[in-house]
Amino acid sequence: MLKSILITGSLAFFFLLSCKGQQSTANTDSTTMEILVKDNYGGHNTEQFLVIKDQRSLSEFFGVFNRTRKPGLPIPKIDFSKELVIVWSPGEENVNSGLKIKSRTGKNLILRKTKSKKNTELTAITRPVTVYKLPIHAESVVIE
């Protein structure tokens, strides 16, 4: 009896340790994009793409983003000497979308828009926004 409880407890403990929660990353050429925030509401009516390179701009963005949230989301800790933040809102849509790294050429990091197949049963129009964190590897970020 005690042996089965210990085995079950050990399995549960290792299972919990192996869970990564809601982390999501896209890998290409040792460049990693980590999703910090993904929300279906809070974006803009039209497509918006921001590159944030300092704490003040990040605080300003989260100040506007959190106006409709009680409690608001905490501002992530970013080392801007090594990382930058990308905020992307594709505008109003009824499909899931995101960004993936397409390539890195010289001074440019090229990102590609991705969209899932449209679900004909889904009729809700959302204004999604996704906040990504990635290491600084280029002088400019280009979206295709």
Buried (B, 14 or more C-beta within 10 A) or exposed (E): EEEEEEEEEEEEEEEEEEEEEEEBEBEEEEBBBBBBBBBEEBBEEEBBBBBBEEBEBBEEBBEEBBEEEEEEBEBBEBEBEEBBBBBBBBBBBEEBBBBEBBBBEEEBBBBEBEEEEEEEEEEEEBBBBBBBBBBBBBEEBBBE
